[in-house]
Amino acid sequence: VQLQASGGGSVESGDSLTLSCTASGFALGYYGIGWFRQAPGKEREGVSGINNEGVPYYADSVKGRFTISRDNAENTVYLQMNNLKPEDTATYYCAANRGWATLMHSLVQYHGPRNIEVWGIGTQVTVSS
């Protein structure tokens, strides 16, 4: 059971990136998926999530710039990030949980990783001004 996040990189302000979160060993379609990020010296925070019916959630800081989507056939969730800003610089993590309410709770107010079933290894996003 594993999640692999990819697609990070170093870009300039205003550029776009698409992150991918691919599952192996389990069917992503039964899970809600969340994207979290952690900048140096800061606490981890929720960015976006999508439940197994495709209903999305976005933090206020990324609304209108980020779009989350899922392709259950590919066992992958995507995070399209447009108009990137230096404050988006962070390590981005994806997480999977069958309980959407629990995942949403963590996305809105992160309290630690223990209530989330699967965490992926992060991918670094660096946005320069």
C-alpha positions as CSV (number, residue, x, y, z in Angstrom):
1,V,0.0,0.0,0.0
2,Q,1.7,3.1,-1.2
3,L,1.1,6.6,-2.5
4,Q,3.6,8.3,-4.8
5,A,3.5,12.1,-5.3
6,S,5.4,13.5,-8.3
7,G,5.5,16.6,-10.5
8,G,7.2,19.1,-8.3
9,G,9.9,21.4,-9.5
10,S,11.4,24.9,-9.5
11,V,9.3,27.5,-11.3
12,E,8.9,31.3,-11.4
13,S,6.0,33.3,-10.0
14,G,3.0,33.0,-12.3
15,D,4.0,29.6,-13.7
16,S,2.0,26.3,-13.5
17,L,2.7,22.8,-12.3
18,T,0.7,19.7,-12.1
19,L,1.3,17.3,-9.2
20,S,0.3,13.6,-9.5
21,C,-0.5,11.2,-6.7
22,T,-0.5,7.6,-7.8
23,A,-1.6,4.7,-5.6
24,S,-0.2,1.2,-5.7
25,G,-1.5,-1.8,-3.8
26,F,-5.0,-0.4,-3.3
27,A,-7.8,1.1,-5.4
28,L,-7.8,4.8,-5.1
29,G,-11.4,5.0,-6.1
30,Y,-12.7,4.0,-2.7
31,Y,-10.7,6.8,-0.9
32,G,-10.8,10.5,-0.5
33,I,-7.5,12.1,-1.4
34,G,-6.0,15.2,0.2
35,W,-3.1,17.4,-0.7
36,F,-1.1,18.9,2.2
37,R,2.0,21.1,2.1
38,Q,4.7,22.1,4.6
39,A,7.0,25.0,4.2
40,P,10.3,25.2,6.1
41,G,9.6,26.3,9.7
42,K,5.9,26.1,9.3
43,E,3.2,23.5,10.2
44,R,1.7,21.3,7.6
45,E,-1.5,22.6,6.2
46,G,-4.3,21.3,4.0
47,V,-4.4,22.5,0.4
48,S,-7.1,20.6,-1.4
49,G,-9.0,17.3,-1.4
50,I,-11.4,15.3,-3.4
51,N,-13.9,12.7,-2.2
52,N,-14.6,9.4,-3.9
53,E,-17.6,11.1,-5.7
54,G,-15.4,13.8,-7.2
55,V,-16.5,16.6,-4.9
56,P,-13.5,19.0,-4.3
57,Y,-12.3,21.1,-1.4
58,Y,-9.9,24.0,-1.6
59,A,-8.2,26.0,1.0
60,D,-8.9,29.8,0.7
61,S,-5.3,30.4,-0.2
62,V,-5.5,28.4,-3.4
63,K,-9.1,28.8,-4.5
64,G,-9.3,29.9,-8.1
65,R,-5.7,28.9,-8.8
66,F,-5.6,25.2,-8.0
67,T,-7.8,22.4,-9.5
68,I,-8.0,18.9,-8.1
69,S,-9.2,16.0,-10.2
70,R,-9.1,12.2,-10.1
71,D,-8.7,9.4,-12.7
72,N,-9.7,6.2,-10.9
73,A,-8.8,4.1,-13.9
74,E,-5.3,5.4,-13.6
75,N,-5.4,5.2,-9.8
76,T,-4.2,8.8,-9.8
77,V,-5.3,12.2,-8.4
78,Y,-3.9,15.4,-9.9
79,L,-3.4,18.9,-8.6
80,Q,-3.2,21.5,-11.3
81,M,-1.5,24.6,-9.8
82,N,-1.8,27.8,-11.8
83,N,-0.5,31.3,-11.1
84,L,2.0,30.0,-8.5
85,K,3.3,32.4,-5.9
86,P,6.4,32.3,-3.8
87,E,4.2,31.5,-0.8
88,D,3.2,28.2,-2.4
89,T,6.8,27.0,-1.9
90,A,6.6,23.9,0.2
91,T,6.9,20.1,0.2
92,Y,3.6,18.7,-1.0
93,Y,2.2,15.5,0.3
94,C,-0.8,13.5,-0.8
95,A,-2.8,11.3,1.6
96,A,-5.7,8.8,1.3
97,N,-8.4,8.0,3.7
98,R,-11.7,6.1,3.3
99,G,-13.4,8.4,5.7
100,W,-14.0,11.7,4.0
101,A,-15.1,13.5,7.1
102,T,-11.9,12.6,8.9
103,L,-9.8,13.7,5.9
104,M,-11.8,17.0,5.5
105,H,-11.2,17.7,9.2
106,S,-7.5,17.3,8.7
107,L,-7.5,19.5,5.5
108,V,-9.3,22.3,7.3
109,Q,-7.3,22.0,10.5
110,Y,-4.3,19.7,10.5
111,H,-3.8,17.9,13.8
112,G,-1.2,15.4,12.8
113,P,-0.9,12.3,10.5
114,R,-2.2,9.6,12.8
115,N,-5.9,9.6,11.7
116,I,-5.1,9.3,8.0
117,E,-4.7,5.8,6.6
118,V,-2.0,6.4,3.9
119,W,0.6,9.1,3.3
120,G,2.8,9.6,0.3
121,I,6.3,10.8,0.2
122,G,6.4,14.5,-0.6
123,T,7.4,16.4,-3.7
124,Q,9.1,19.7,-3.6
125,V,7.6,22.8,-5.2
126,T,9.8,26.0,-5.2
127,V,8.4,29.2,-6.6
128,S,10.8,32.1,-7.1
129,S,9.7,35.7,-7.5
